[in-house]
Amino acid sequence: MKTLIAILGALTISSAAIAQINYNSAIRQAHNAVNQTQAASQGSTQPMQPPPQQTPQQPVDPVLAATLQNISNLKNDFLDLSANVTPAFTNDLAAAATGKKVSATTVAKLAADLRTAIIGNDKLRPQFQKLAQDVHAIFNSAHLSATQQQAIEDDVQRILKNGGVPAEQISAVSDDIKAVADESK
């Protein structure tokens, strides 16, 4: 009986440690996205250093893997937007949140406004990776300071403005981004 209790105690402690590691990795990813945003908005001329590649011996953090997969999915969704918002795009937006989920109505509004701003705009294509990172990060605003959140909102506006998106569409996406940030806290 004592052995069983000791094993259960050890499993509980190890589960808590793994959860803390995953949580810290998600926060680190959000902070990295914010740092890239701040560097880009300040016109930094230093090239960004790519993250170190993991060796096959290192275990892959499932939260980090899910984050990277979601960002990749969002980028692909931006590339594949057609006349209609696809369920995959809406699902990928909703899946970006690792904590508190955003309402389906807010996600659908952001999806529709992003589609309107992006569709047919080839000038934005080179920025889809960064836009996907920003969108993913904003869905996890609970892990961001007010300054970091503002930097992401500003970066989304800058990307859209530099892509030639009309001001009213930028404003609509910006309002949606703020709503997502508020709901995800």
MIFIFI-969559 format. One line per field, with one value per residue (C-alpha): z, y, x; residue number from 1. Coordinates in steps of 0.1 Angstrom, whole numbers, m for minus. Example, Ala and Ser with C-alpha at 12.3 -4.5 7.8 and 13.67 -1.06 7.14 Angstrom:
% residues 2
pz: (78,71);
py: (m45,m11);
px: (123,137);
pos: (1,2);
//
This chain:
% residues 185
pz: (0,9,m24,m43,m25,m32,m69,m72,m54,m78,m108,m95,m90,m124,m141,m124,m135,m172,m171,m158,m186,m213,m198,m198,m234,m245,m228,m243,m278,m272,m259,m290,m313,m294,m296,m333,m336,m316,m336,m369,m358,m347,m381,m367,m394,m375,m390,m367,m356,m363,m332,m326,m343,m320,m322,m327,m291,m276,m268,m286,m263,m273,m265,m286,m314,m313,m313,m343,m361,m355,m368,m399,m404,m401,m427,m451,m444,m454,m486,m494,m486,m513,m517,m484,m450,m447,m415,m414,m411,m384,m366,m368,m354,m325,m319,m315,m279,m255,m224,m222,m254,m274,m284,m317,m327,m322,m340,m370,m371,m371,m398,m420,m416,m421,m453,m466,m459,m473,m503,m536,m519,m532,m514,m481,m490,m478,m444,m438,m415,m393,m394,m384,m354,m343,m346,m327,m300,m296,m289,m259,m245,m209,m212,m225,m208,m220,m238,m256,m266,m280,m299,m316,m324,m339,m359,m374,m384,m399,m419,m433,m440,m458,m478,m491,m472,m469,m436,m428,m432,m410,m384,m385,m381,m353,m335,m338,m325,m295,m289,m291,m267,m242,m243,m240,m207);
py: (0,24,16,24,57,65,57,79,107,105,104,135,154,145,154,188,193,184,208,236,229,230,262,278,268,283,316,315,311,341,362,353,364,397,402,396,420,447,443,446,476,494,488,467,459,430,397,375,344,312,292,263,231,203,172,138,129,157,150,174,195,188,223,239,214,223,260,257,235,260,289,268,260,297,307,280,292,327,314,293,319,319,336,321,316,279,258,249,285,292,260,269,304,289,263,290,296,274,288,305,301,329,329,314,347,366,340,341,379,379,352,371,404,389,371,405,422,393,379,388,409,394,422,405,370,375,386,356,338,369,376,340,343,376,361,330,352,374,344,338,373,360,353,388,421,451,464,431,429,465,456,427,448,475,449,435,470,477,445,453,489,481,455,483,472,500,518,506,470,475,491,461,436,457,458,420,415,437,416,384,397,408,375,354,369);
px: (0,28,45,13,10,46,42,11,28,58,35,16,49,62,29,31,67,59,29,51,77,50,36,70,76,43,52,87,72,48,77,98,70,67,104,104,75,92,124,105,86,117,133,161,187,201,191,170,189,169,161,185,175,166,186,168,178,158,122,98,77,40,29,56,49,12,21,44,18,m9,12,20,m17,m27,0,m14,m49,m39,m24,m55,m82,m109,m142,m155,m141,m134,m142,m105,m95,m120,m109,m73,m80,m99,m72,m46,m57,m38,m56,m90,m110,m125,m162,m171,m187,m155,m134,m159,m157,m119,m119,m142,m124,m90,m103,m116,m82,m61,m79,m63,m36,m3,17,8,20,56,42,19,43,47,9,2,26,10,m25,m15,1,m29,m51,m28,m29,m32,6,14,20,0,31,36,0,1,32,14,m16,6,25,m7,m18,17,16,m18,m10,23,3,m20,m51,m77,m79,m115,m104,m74,m96,m120,m92,m77,m110,m113,m77,m85,m117,m97,m71,m98,m117,m85,m75);
pos: (1,2,3,4,5,6,7,8,9,10,11,12,13,14,15,16,17,18,19,20,21,22,23,24,25,26,27,28,29,30,31,32,33,34,35,36,37,38,39,40,41,42,43,44,45,46,47,48,49,50,51,52,53,54,55,56,57,58,59,60,61,62,63,64,65,66,67,68,69,70,71,72,73,74,75,76,77,78,79,80,81,82,83,84,85,86,87,88,89,90,91,92,93,94,95,96,97,98,99,100,101,102,103,104,105,106,107,108,109,110,111,112,113,114,115,116,117,118,119,120,121,122,123,124,125,126,127,128,129,130,131,132,133,134,135,136,137,138,139,140,141,142,143,144,145,146,147,148,149,150,151,152,153,154,155,156,157,158,159,160,161,162,163,164,165,166,167,168,169,170,171,172,173,174,175,176,177,178,179,180,181,182,183,184,185);
//
